[in-house]
Amino acid sequence: MSRYHEVYASWKKDPEAFWGEAAREISWYKLWDRVFDPYMGEYGRWFPGAECNTAYNCLDRHVQSGRGDQKALIYDSPVTGTKTSFTYSELTYEVATFAAVLKDLGVEKGDRVIIYMPMVPEAVIAMLACARIGAIHSVVFGGFAANELATRINDAKPVAVVSASCGIEPGRIVAYKPLLDKAIELSEHKPQHCVILQRPMLEAELVAGRDRDWSTLVNDAKTRGRKAGCVAVAATDPLYILYTSGTTGQPKGVVRDNGGHMVALKWSMKNHYGVEPGEVYWAASDVGWVVGHSYIVYAPLLHGCTTVLYEGKPVGTPDAGAFWRVISEHRVAAMFTAPTAFRAIKKEDPQGEFIKKYDLSAFRTLFLAGERADPETIKWAEEKLRVPVIDHWWQTETGWAICGNPVGLGMLPVKYGSPTVPMPGYDLHVLGDKGQPLPPGETGTLAIKLPLPPSCLPTLWNNNERFRKSYLSEFPGYYTTSDAGYRDEDGYVYVMARTDDVINVAGHRLSTGQMEEVVAQHKDVAECAVIGVYDETKGQVPTAFIVLNAGVNRDPKEIEAEVVHLVREVIGPVAALKNVMVVKRLPKTRSGKILRGTMRQIADGEPWKMPATIDDPAILDEITEVLKARGALRQKAPA
């Protein structure tokens, strides 16, 4: 039997007692004045008055408690053919050394450091080194466009930037240093120092007086025995800033605090993910995204797990068995990745032949998040892997799951298409346009009654007004998630689309997510995206883009007609889906989210801007050509 309902009720009865008890799992230099102060900040603050250090909790305390010889970090890079690992003692030494390097460069408590790195151990070391000395890090996805990096430099005003000469993608090397140089040229704020990790695949030219070589600085610090200790910071002080796309084009700097962040993430490892200290946990994401922050770096190390840092792809490095090799080789107990990754694997290996080649006996649970996990993908993974496959829902802003199926409390029955139920801390409501609560089964805006739980953003960096306007103003007393969905009679949550992806067809509000679920049921469809495009008569009509499984050789028009029939059969004529187009691939961000909004802008002939996070810009040209060939392109007007 699951303990979920009992635990959720205990949180709701006394939130302060609940989180105060959870906070006992963390080491504090000074305890809080009170668990929650409703009068601080924009909606209240967690653990005011407390002092702590995140790096100490991730590293030093495990060494002191006898875990020093356990592996803390495994680096596995199929793109460079490198595998290495660090024990807790070794990682603590590397972090303390680089923290001393930063201090020697003049970085102080409260200063910002931008980290613009590939998936290498030095990225993790740099993050933890900042945390160690009380500096605020802001990780920017390696290879981000220069102008996007420049906006982040201008907003965060870093004292230093930590970067690498290059990143490695399958079949190509991405030079980071020219992008960094251009960004600094474009930005009004000029960082005093850039520390550059020279990778042997492509070395970078260093700018005299500003750029410093990582290896030289670190080796010098080691020779001199330089190590920095942990600096006590307020629980309410920022740990990091993570920029997320803003509708105005100006990115929003999500702030994460130190105290509440540690408490919630530590709680989630055992209670939500069901893993124990000493076990191997793998989040196949990137440190540039919130998943990488929360579940590659901080949560597994807070919990005393071994975490995996993977520099590769789900397919192509070298094949669709890449994930199974890593799970088998490193004895991974639980994995967390995006549904997109599994759709890519399913497309390349629909029968799961690669899975049979590896020993997955240590593997217990697969977690999916980042994009809606369609039921067909979950069913495929369940059937092939024979482990529970669990969808969960959260955001950059929250830093951990809003909804999930809490393995550590005892799993609840899986309902396909639902990330299950709200986690303790989240009082989730479905609201109508006027803020009225909606009954079960009715779709509205998913909103969380304030206050938000520990680890959620307290505000945006240097922009309280934008925080209030973006998240708190639509429904006073609530944080709006900007996701649309509903709850069923059992309280299960269904996240169907972003609120701007709910389309209005002749007065009927339809969820693109619901249509995608049906389209994905077709046996030849590997993945799909449904968008609402402008129609003079009906306002909007749905258009589906489908990618076929590897090895499908049928006439695409035949498959398209079958998909139209399937949607009509399951949802009804009201869905009005008549346009279905086979495409080679879908445009995605580098974290795996499908760029539906940009596709809709192209189809509608609206001005559009190349998304900074896009994985491969050429895909938008492919989509444009398909729309043009089908007479479905109104006009193209790039901004």
C-alpha positions as CSV (number, residue, x, y, z in Angstrom):
1,M,0.0,0.0,0.0
2,S,1.2,3.5,-0.8
3,R,1.7,5.9,2.1
4,Y,1.2,8.9,-0.3
5,H,-2.2,10.0,0.9
6,E,-1.2,9.8,4.6
7,V,2.1,11.8,3.9
8,Y,0.3,14.4,1.7
9,A,-2.4,14.9,4.4
10,S,0.3,15.3,7.1
11,W,1.9,18.1,4.9
12,K,-1.4,19.8,4.4
13,K,-2.3,19.7,8.1
14,D,1.0,21.4,9.2
15,P,3.3,22.4,6.3
16,E,5.9,24.0,8.7
17,A,6.2,20.8,10.8
18,F,6.5,18.7,7.7
19,W,9.3,20.7,6.1
20,G,10.9,21.3,9.5
21,E,11.2,17.5,9.9
22,A,12.5,17.1,6.3
23,A,15.2,19.8,7.1
24,R,16.7,17.5,9.7
25,E,18.3,15.6,6.8
26,I,20.5,18.7,6.1
27,S,23.5,19.9,8.0
28,W,23.1,23.6,9.2
29,Y,25.6,26.0,10.6
30,K,22.7,27.9,12.3
31,L,19.1,26.8,12.5
32,W,16.2,29.0,11.2
33,D,14.2,31.6,13.2
34,R,11.1,29.9,11.8
35,V,10.5,27.4,9.1
36,F,8.4,29.7,6.9
37,D,8.0,33.5,7.1
38,P,4.9,34.6,5.1
39,Y,5.9,38.2,5.3
40,M,9.2,38.0,3.5
41,G,9.7,38.3,-0.2
42,E,6.9,38.0,-2.8
43,Y,4.9,35.2,-1.1
44,G,7.1,34.3,1.9
45,R,10.5,32.6,2.4
46,W,11.6,29.3,3.7
47,F,14.1,28.8,6.6
48,P,14.9,32.5,7.2
49,G,17.7,33.1,9.7
50,A,19.3,29.7,8.9
51,E,22.9,29.4,7.7
52,C,24.2,26.6,5.6
53,N,26.4,25.6,2.7
54,T,25.2,23.5,-0.3
55,A,28.7,22.2,-1.3
56,Y,29.4,21.1,2.3
57,N,26.1,19.1,2.2
58,C,26.9,17.6,-1.2
59,L,30.5,16.6,-0.4
60,D,32.4,17.3,2.9
61,R,29.7,15.8,5.2
62,H,29.7,12.5,3.2
63,V,33.5,12.3,3.5
64,Q,33.3,13.0,7.2
65,S,30.6,10.3,7.7
66,G,32.7,7.6,6.0
67,R,31.6,7.8,2.4
68,G,34.8,9.2,1.1
69,D,35.9,6.2,-0.9
70,Q,32.5,5.7,-2.6
71,K,32.1,7.0,-6.2
72,A,30.4,10.3,-6.3
73,L,30.6,11.1,-10.0
74,I,31.0,8.8,-13.0
75,Y,31.9,10.6,-16.3
76,D,31.0,8.6,-19.4
77,S,31.6,10.2,-22.8
78,P,31.1,8.1,-25.9
79,V,31.8,11.1,-28.1
80,T,35.4,11.3,-26.8
81,G,35.8,7.6,-25.8
82,T,36.5,8.7,-22.2
83,K,35.3,7.2,-18.9
84,T,36.5,8.3,-15.5
85,S,35.1,8.6,-12.0
86,F,35.7,10.6,-8.8
87,T,35.1,9.4,-5.2
88,Y,33.6,11.7,-2.7
89,S,37.1,12.5,-1.3
90,E,38.5,13.1,-4.8
91,L,35.6,15.3,-5.9
92,T,35.8,17.3,-2.6
93,Y,39.5,17.9,-3.3
94,E,38.9,19.1,-6.9
95,V,36.0,21.4,-5.8
96,A,37.9,22.9,-2.9
97,T,40.9,23.5,-5.2
98,F,38.9,25.2,-7.9
99,A,37.0,27.2,-5.3
100,A,40.5,28.5,-4.2
101,V,41.2,29.4,-7.8
102,L,38.0,31.4,-8.0
103,K,38.9,33.2,-4.8
104,D,42.4,34.0,-6.0
105,L,40.7,35.6,-9.1
106,G,38.8,37.9,-6.7
107,V,35.4,36.0,-6.7
108,E,33.6,36.7,-3.4
109,K,30.4,35.6,-1.7
110,G,27.4,37.0,-3.6
111,D,29.4,37.5,-6.9
112,R,28.1,35.8,-10.0
113,V,30.0,33.4,-12.2
114,I,28.7,32.2,-15.6
115,I,29.5,28.6,-16.5
116,Y,29.4,28.0,-20.2
117,M,30.5,24.4,-20.5
118,P,30.0,21.0,-22.2
119,M,29.1,17.9,-20.2
120,V,32.5,17.4,-18.6
121,P,33.4,16.9,-14.9
122,E,34.8,20.4,-14.8
123,A,31.3,21.8,-15.2
124,V,30.1,20.0,-12.1
125,I,33.3,21.0,-10.2
126,A,32.8,24.7,-11.2
127,M,29.1,24.7,-10.0
128,L,30.0,23.1,-6.6
129,A,33.1,25.4,-6.3
130,C,30.8,28.5,-6.6
131,A,28.4,27.0,-4.0
132,R,31.4,26.4,-1.7
133,I,32.5,30.0,-1.6
134,G,29.0,31.5,-1.7
135,A,29.2,32.8,-5.2
136,I,26.1,32.5,-7.4
137,H,26.5,30.4,-10.5
138,S,24.6,30.7,-13.7
139,V,25.0,27.8,-16.1
140,V,24.4,28.6,-19.7
141,F,24.1,25.7,-22.1
142,G,27.4,25.1,-23.9
143,G,27.2,26.3,-27.5
144,F,24.4,28.8,-27.0
145,A,24.4,31.6,-29.5
146,A,26.6,34.6,-28.7
147,N,23.7,37.1,-28.5
148,E,21.8,34.8,-26.1
149,L,24.9,34.5,-23.9
150,A,25.4,38.2,-24.0
151,T,21.9,38.9,-22.6
152,R,22.7,36.6,-19.7
153,I,26.1,38.3,-19.1
154,N,24.4,41.7,-19.1
155,D,21.7,40.5,-16.7
156,A,23.8,38.5,-14.2
157,K,26.9,40.8,-14.4
158,P,29.4,38.0,-13.6
159,V,32.9,38.7,-12.2
160,A,34.1,35.6,-14.1
161,V,33.1,33.2,-16.9
162,V,34.2,29.6,-16.8
163,S,34.1,27.9,-20.2
164,A,35.8,25.4,-22.5
165,S,37.5,25.5,-25.8
166,C,34.8,23.3,-27.4
167,G,31.9,20.9,-27.1
168,I,31.7,17.6,-29.0
169,E,28.5,16.6,-30.9
170,P,28.3,13.4,-32.9
171,G,30.3,14.1,-36.1
172,R,31.3,17.7,-35.3
173,I,33.2,19.9,-32.9
174,V,31.5,23.1,-31.7
175,A,34.0,25.9,-30.9
176,Y,32.8,27.6,-27.8
177,K,35.5,30.2,-27.4
178,P,34.6,32.3,-30.5
179,L,31.0,32.4,-29.3
180,L,32.1,33.5,-25.8
181,D,34.4,36.2,-27.3
182,K,31.6,37.5,-29.5
183,A,29.2,37.5,-26.5
184,I,31.6,39.6,-24.4
185,E,32.0,42.0,-27.3
186,L,28.2,42.4,-27.6
187,S,27.6,42.7,-23.9
188,E,27.8,46.0,-22.0
189,H,29.1,44.2,-18.9
190,K,32.6,42.9,-19.2
191,P,33.7,40.0,-16.9
192,Q,37.1,40.5,-15.4
193,H,38.2,36.9,-16.0
194,C,37.5,33.9,-18.2
195,V,38.8,30.5,-17.2
196,I,39.1,28.3,-20.2
197,L,39.3,24.5,-20.1
198,Q,41.4,23.5,-23.2
199,R,40.1,20.3,-24.7
200,P,42.5,18.4,-27.0
201,M,40.0,18.2,-29.8
202,L,40.2,21.9,-30.4
203,E,42.3,24.3,-28.5
204,A,41.3,28.0,-28.2
205,E,43.4,31.2,-28.4
206,L,43.4,33.0,-25.1
207,V,43.0,36.8,-24.8
208,A,45.9,38.3,-22.9
209,G,45.0,39.9,-19.6
210,R,41.5,38.3,-19.4
211,D,41.6,34.6,-20.3
212,R,43.3,32.1,-18.0
213,D,44.0,28.4,-18.6
214,W,42.0,26.0,-16.3
215,S,44.8,23.4,-16.0
216,T,47.5,26.0,-15.3
217,L,45.5,27.6,-12.5
218,V,44.4,24.3,-10.9
219,N,47.9,22.8,-11.1
220,D,49.4,25.9,-9.5
221,A,46.8,25.9,-6.7
222,K,47.5,22.2,-6.1
223,T,51.3,22.8,-6.0
224,R,50.7,25.5,-3.4
225,G,48.2,23.4,-1.4
226,R,45.5,26.0,-2.0
227,K,42.0,24.8,-1.0
228,A,39.0,26.9,-0.1
229,G,36.7,26.1,2.9
230,C,32.9,26.2,2.9
231,V,31.4,29.7,3.4
232,A,28.3,30.0,5.5
233,V,25.5,31.6,3.5
234,A,21.9,32.5,4.5
235,A,19.4,29.8,3.6
236,T,17.5,32.5,1.7
237,D,20.7,33.6,-0.3
238,P,20.7,32.6,-4.0
239,L,22.6,29.4,-4.9
240,Y,22.2,29.9,-8.7
241,I,20.4,31.8,-11.4
242,L,19.0,29.7,-14.3
243,Y,17.7,31.6,-17.3
244,T,14.5,30.4,-19.0
245,S,12.9,31.7,-22.2
246,G,10.7,34.8,-21.8
247,T,7.8,35.7,-24.1
248,T,9.3,39.2,-24.5
249,G,12.6,37.8,-25.8
250,Q,14.4,38.8,-22.6
251,P,15.2,35.7,-20.7
252,K,13.9,35.3,-17.1
253,G,16.5,34.6,-14.4
254,V,15.0,32.0,-12.2
255,V,16.5,32.3,-8.7
256,R,17.1,29.2,-6.5
257,D,17.9,29.6,-2.8
258,N,20.3,27.5,-0.8
259,G,18.2,26.2,2.2
260,G,14.8,25.2,0.8
261,H,16.5,23.8,-2.4
262,M,18.5,21.3,-0.4
263,V,15.6,20.3,1.8
264,A,13.2,19.6,-1.1
265,L,15.7,17.8,-3.3
266,K,17.0,15.6,-0.5
267,W,13.4,14.7,0.4
268,S,12.6,13.9,-3.2
269,M,15.5,11.4,-3.7
270,K,14.2,8.8,-1.2
271,N,10.4,9.6,-1.2
272,H,9.8,10.3,-4.8
273,Y,12.6,8.5,-6.7
274,G,12.9,5.6,-4.3
275,V,16.7,5.5,-4.2
276,E,19.0,5.0,-1.3
277,P,22.5,6.5,-0.5
278,G,25.2,4.5,-2.3
279,E,23.0,3.6,-5.3
280,V,23.7,4.9,-8.8
281,Y,21.3,7.5,-10.1
282,W,21.4,8.8,-13.7
283,A,19.7,11.8,-15.1
284,A,20.4,11.8,-18.9
285,S,20.1,15.6,-19.3
286,D,22.5,18.5,-19.5
287,V,23.8,20.7,-16.7
288,G,22.5,23.7,-18.8
289,W,19.0,22.7,-17.9
290,V,17.2,22.5,-14.6
291,V,17.2,18.7,-14.7
292,G,20.9,18.8,-14.8
293,H,21.1,21.2,-11.9
294,S,18.7,19.3,-9.7
295,Y,19.3,15.6,-10.6
296,I,22.8,15.3,-12.1
297,V,24.5,17.6,-9.6
298,Y,22.7,18.5,-6.4
299,A,20.0,16.0,-5.4
300,P,22.1,12.8,-5.9
301,L,25.1,14.2,-4.1
302,L,23.0,15.6,-1.3
303,H,21.6,12.1,-0.8
304,G,25.0,10.3,-1.0
305,C,24.3,8.6,-4.3
306,T,26.7,8.0,-7.2
307,T,25.6,10.3,-10.1
308,V,26.3,9.7,-13.8
309,L,27.5,12.6,-16.1
310,Y,26.9,11.4,-19.7
311,E,28.3,13.2,-22.7
312,G,26.4,11.6,-25.6
313,K,23.1,11.1,-27.2
314,P,20.3,8.4,-26.8
315,V,21.0,7.3,-30.5
316,G,24.0,7.7,-32.7
317,T,26.7,7.5,-30.0
318,P,27.1,4.9,-31.4
319,D,23.6,3.4,-31.7
320,A,20.2,3.0,-30.1
321,G,21.7,0.8,-27.4
322,A,23.7,3.7,-25.8
323,F,21.4,4.1,-22.8
324,W,21.3,0.4,-22.1
325,R,25.1,0.2,-22.1
326,V,25.4,3.0,-19.5
327,I,22.8,1.4,-17.3
328,S,24.4,-2.0,-17.6
329,E,28.1,-0.9,-17.2
330,H,27.5,1.4,-14.2
331,R,24.7,-0.6,-12.5
332,V,22.2,2.3,-12.6
333,A,19.2,1.8,-10.3
334,A,17.1,4.7,-11.5
335,M,17.2,6.8,-14.6
336,F,15.5,10.1,-15.5
337,T,15.3,11.4,-19.0
338,A,13.0,13.1,-21.5
339,P,10.3,11.2,-23.4
340,T,11.8,12.6,-26.6
341,A,14.9,10.4,-25.9
342,F,12.8,7.3,-25.7
343,R,10.8,8.2,-28.9
344,A,14.2,8.5,-30.7
345,I,15.2,5.1,-29.4
346,K,11.8,3.6,-30.3
347,K,12.0,5.0,-33.8
348,E,15.5,3.5,-34.4
349,D,14.9,0.2,-32.6
350,P,11.1,-0.4,-32.5
351,Q,11.5,-4.1,-31.5
352,G,13.9,-3.2,-28.7
353,E,16.6,-5.5,-30.0
354,F,19.5,-3.5,-28.4
355,I,17.9,-4.0,-25.0
356,K,18.5,-7.7,-25.1
357,K,22.2,-7.2,-25.5
358,Y,22.7,-5.8,-22.0
359,D,22.4,-6.8,-18.4
360,L,19.9,-4.5,-16.9
361,S,19.4,-6.5,-13.7
362,A,20.3,-3.5,-11.4
363,F,17.8,-1.2,-13.1
364,R,14.5,-0.6,-11.2
365,T,12.8,2.5,-12.4
366,L,12.6,4.8,-15.4
367,F,11.3,8.4,-14.9
368,L,10.3,10.6,-17.7
369,A,9.8,14.4,-17.7
370,G,10.4,17.6,-19.8
371,E,7.8,16.9,-22.5
372,R,4.4,15.2,-22.2
373,A,5.0,11.4,-22.0
374,D,2.5,10.0,-24.4
375,P,0.9,6.7,-23.4
376,E,2.4,4.8,-26.4
377,T,6.0,5.7,-25.5
378,I,5.3,4.6,-21.8
379,K,3.7,1.3,-22.9
380,W,6.6,0.6,-25.3
381,A,9.2,1.3,-22.5
382,E,7.3,-0.8,-20.0
383,E,7.0,-3.7,-22.4
384,K,10.6,-3.7,-23.5
385,L,12.3,-2.8,-20.2
386,R,10.0,-4.6,-17.7
387,V,10.4,-1.9,-15.1
388,P,7.9,0.7,-13.9
389,V,8.0,3.7,-16.3
390,I,6.9,6.9,-14.5
391,D,5.9,10.2,-16.0
392,H,6.3,13.3,-13.7
393,W,5.7,17.0,-14.3
394,W,7.7,19.9,-13.1
395,Q,9.2,23.2,-14.4
396,T,12.5,25.2,-14.3
397,E,10.7,27.5,-11.9
398,T,9.9,24.7,-9.4
399,G,13.2,22.8,-9.5
400,W,11.6,19.5,-8.6
401,A,8.4,17.6,-9.3
402,I,5.0,19.3,-9.0
403,C,3.3,15.9,-9.7
404,G,4.6,12.4,-9.7
405,N,4.2,8.8,-8.6
406,P,6.1,8.6,-5.4
407,V,8.1,5.3,-5.6
408,G,9.6,5.8,-2.2
409,L,6.2,6.1,-0.5
410,G,4.8,3.2,-2.5
411,M,3.7,3.5,-6.1
412,L,0.2,4.4,-6.9
413,P,-1.5,2.7,-9.9
414,V,-0.2,4.2,-13.2
415,K,-2.8,5.9,-15.4
416,Y,-1.4,6.5,-18.9
417,G,-1.2,10.1,-19.8
418,S,-1.1,11.3,-16.2
419,P,2.0,12.3,-14.2
420,T,-0.2,11.0,-11.2
421,V,-0.7,13.3,-8.2
422,P,0.7,16.5,-6.6
423,M,3.7,16.1,-4.3
424,P,3.6,17.4,-0.7
425,G,4.0,21.1,-0.9
426,Y,1.9,21.6,-4.0
427,D,-1.7,22.6,-3.4
428,L,-2.8,22.2,-7.1
429,H,-6.0,23.6,-8.5
430,V,-7.6,23.7,-11.9
431,L,-9.0,27.2,-12.6
432,G,-11.3,28.6,-15.2
433,D,-10.8,31.9,-17.1
434,K,-12.2,33.9,-14.1
435,G,-10.2,32.0,-11.5
436,Q,-13.2,29.7,-10.6
437,P,-12.4,26.1,-9.6
438,L,-13.3,23.6,-12.3
439,P,-14.9,20.2,-11.6
440,P,-13.1,16.9,-12.4
441,G,-12.7,16.2,-16.1
442,E,-12.8,19.9,-17.1
443,T,-9.7,21.5,-18.6
444,G,-8.4,24.8,-17.3
445,T,-5.2,26.4,-16.1
446,L,-3.2,24.4,-13.6
447,A,-2.3,26.7,-10.7
448,I,-0.7,26.2,-7.3
449,K,-2.1,27.9,-4.3
450,L,0.5,30.0,-2.5
451,P,2.9,29.6,-0.8
452,L,5.1,27.6,-3.2
453,P,7.0,24.8,-1.4
454,P,10.8,24.8,-0.7
455,S,13.1,24.9,-3.8
456,C,10.6,26.8,-5.9
457,L,11.7,30.2,-7.2
458,P,11.3,33.0,-4.7
459,T,11.6,35.6,-7.5
460,L,13.4,36.5,-10.7
461,W,16.9,37.9,-10.6
462,N,16.7,41.6,-10.0
463,N,13.1,41.7,-11.3
464,N,10.4,41.2,-8.6
465,E,7.9,43.1,-10.7
466,R,8.3,40.7,-13.7
467,F,8.0,37.8,-11.3
468,R,4.7,39.0,-10.0
469,K,3.4,39.8,-13.5
470,S,4.5,36.5,-15.1
471,Y,3.4,34.1,-12.3
472,L,1.3,35.7,-9.6
473,S,-1.0,38.3,-11.3
474,E,-3.4,36.1,-13.4
475,F,-5.0,34.5,-10.4
476,P,-4.3,36.4,-7.1
477,G,-3.2,34.0,-4.4
478,Y,-1.9,31.4,-6.9
479,Y,1.2,30.7,-9.0
480,T,0.1,30.0,-12.5
481,T,2.0,27.2,-14.3
482,S,0.9,28.3,-17.8
483,D,0.0,24.7,-18.3
484,A,-3.5,23.5,-19.1
485,G,-5.0,20.3,-17.9
486,Y,-7.5,18.7,-15.6
487,R,-7.9,16.3,-12.7
488,D,-10.0,13.1,-12.7
489,E,-12.3,11.8,-10.0
490,D,-9.4,10.1,-8.3
491,G,-7.4,13.4,-8.1
492,Y,-4.9,12.3,-10.9
493,V,-3.6,15.3,-12.9
494,Y,-3.5,15.4,-16.7
495,V,-1.2,18.0,-18.2
496,M,-2.5,18.4,-21.7
497,A,-0.6,21.4,-23.2
498,R,0.8,24.8,-22.5
499,T,-2.2,27.2,-22.1
500,D,-1.3,28.8,-25.4
501,D,-1.3,25.4,-27.1
502,V,-5.0,24.9,-26.3
503,I,-6.7,25.6,-29.7
504,N,-10.1,27.0,-30.4
505,V,-11.9,25.2,-33.3
506,A,-15.2,26.8,-34.1
507,G,-15.8,27.6,-30.4
508,H,-14.6,24.2,-29.1
509,R,-11.5,24.4,-26.9
510,L,-9.4,21.4,-27.8
511,S,-6.1,20.2,-26.3
512,T,-3.3,19.5,-28.8
513,G,-1.9,17.0,-26.2
514,Q,-5.1,14.9,-26.4
515,M,-4.8,14.7,-30.2
516,E,-1.1,13.8,-30.0
517,E,-2.0,10.9,-27.7
518,V,-4.3,9.5,-30.3
519,V,-2.0,10.2,-33.3
520,A,0.8,8.4,-31.4
521,Q,-1.3,5.2,-31.2
522,H,-0.8,4.6,-34.9
523,K,1.6,1.7,-35.3
524,D,3.8,3.4,-37.8
525,V,4.2,6.7,-35.9
526,A,7.4,7.2,-33.9
527,E,6.6,10.7,-32.7
528,C,4.3,13.6,-33.5
529,A,3.3,17.2,-32.9
530,V,-0.1,18.8,-33.3
531,I,-0.4,22.6,-33.6
532,G,-3.3,24.9,-34.2
533,V,-3.0,26.9,-37.3
534,Y,-5.1,29.9,-38.4
535,D,-8.3,29.3,-40.3
536,E,-10.6,32.1,-41.6
537,T,-13.8,30.1,-40.9
538,K,-13.1,28.1,-37.8
539,G,-10.5,30.4,-36.1
540,Q,-8.0,27.6,-35.8
541,V,-7.7,24.0,-37.2
542,P,-5.3,21.3,-36.0
543,T,-2.3,20.2,-38.1
544,A,-0.4,17.1,-37.3
545,F,3.3,16.5,-38.1
546,I,4.3,12.8,-37.9
547,V,7.7,11.1,-37.9
548,L,7.6,7.4,-39.0
549,N,9.3,4.5,-37.3
550,A,12.5,3.3,-38.9
551,G,11.8,0.6,-41.6
552,V,8.3,1.8,-42.5
553,N,8.1,1.7,-46.3
554,R,4.4,2.4,-46.9
555,D,2.9,5.3,-48.9
556,P,3.0,8.3,-46.6
557,K,-0.4,9.5,-47.9
558,E,-2.0,6.2,-46.8
559,I,-0.6,6.6,-43.3
560,E,-1.7,10.3,-43.1
561,A,-5.3,9.2,-44.1
562,E,-5.3,6.5,-41.4
563,V,-4.2,9.0,-38.8
564,V,-7.1,11.4,-39.8
565,H,-9.5,8.5,-39.5
566,L,-8.1,7.4,-36.1
567,V,-8.5,10.9,-34.6
568,R,-12.0,11.2,-35.9
569,E,-12.8,7.7,-34.5
570,V,-11.4,8.4,-31.0
571,I,-12.1,12.1,-30.4
572,G,-14.9,12.7,-33.0
573,P,-15.5,15.0,-35.9
574,V,-15.2,18.0,-33.5
575,A,-11.4,17.5,-33.6
576,A,-11.5,18.7,-37.3
577,L,-8.0,17.1,-38.0
578,K,-7.6,16.9,-41.7
579,N,-4.0,18.1,-42.2
580,V,-1.5,15.4,-41.4
581,M,2.0,15.6,-42.8
582,V,4.9,13.2,-42.7
583,V,8.2,14.9,-41.9
584,K,11.7,13.5,-41.4
585,R,12.1,15.0,-37.9
586,L,10.6,17.6,-35.6
587,P,12.3,20.8,-34.4
588,K,13.3,20.5,-30.8
589,T,15.2,22.4,-28.1
590,R,18.4,20.8,-27.0
591,S,16.6,19.5,-23.9
592,G,14.1,17.7,-26.1
593,K,11.0,19.9,-26.1
594,I,9.2,20.2,-29.4
595,L,9.1,23.8,-30.7
596,R,5.3,23.8,-31.4
597,G,5.1,27.6,-31.0
598,T,7.7,28.3,-33.7
599,M,6.0,25.7,-36.1
600,R,2.7,27.5,-35.6
601,Q,4.2,30.9,-36.3
602,I,5.8,29.6,-39.6
603,A,2.5,28.0,-40.7
604,D,0.5,31.1,-39.8
605,G,2.9,33.4,-41.7
606,E,3.7,35.3,-38.5
607,P,7.1,37.0,-37.9
608,W,9.3,34.4,-36.1
609,K,12.7,34.3,-34.6
610,M,15.2,31.4,-34.6
611,P,14.9,29.9,-31.1
612,A,18.2,30.1,-29.2
613,T,17.7,26.6,-27.8
614,I,17.1,24.8,-31.1
615,D,19.0,21.6,-31.6
616,D,19.3,21.9,-35.4
617,P,18.1,25.0,-37.2
618,A,17.9,23.2,-40.6
619,I,14.8,21.3,-39.3
620,L,12.7,24.5,-39.5
621,D,13.6,24.8,-43.2
622,E,12.4,21.2,-43.7
623,I,9.1,22.0,-42.0
624,T,8.7,25.1,-44.1
625,E,9.3,23.1,-47.3
626,V,6.7,20.5,-46.3
627,L,4.1,23.2,-45.5
628,K,4.9,24.9,-48.8
629,A,4.6,21.7,-50.8
630,R,1.2,21.0,-49.2
631,G,-0.1,24.5,-49.8
632,A,-0.4,25.0,-46.0
633,L,2.0,27.9,-45.7
634,R,0.3,31.3,-45.5
635,Q,3.6,33.2,-46.0
636,K,7.0,33.3,-44.4
637,A,8.2,36.4,-42.6
638,P,11.2,35.9,-40.4
639,A,11.9,38.7,-37.9
